[in-house]
């Protein structure tokens, strides 16, 4: 299932790596595309939206949508 999140606080490549690593820890098969300029994280995963959002939030980033 493809889901798009609006995420505040991603400002650099390290931020992208942290979010990617957290999502892959939840689902190693997830396909992740991050658009830092538009604050978007697109995740293709079988995990629930809530679980994916929690993984991002647990890294210290605010999921706003």
Secondary structure, DSSP 4 states (H G I P E B T S, - for coil): -EEEEEEE---SHHHHHHHHHHHHHH-TT-EEEEEGGGTEEEEE-SS-HHHHHHHHHHTT-EE--
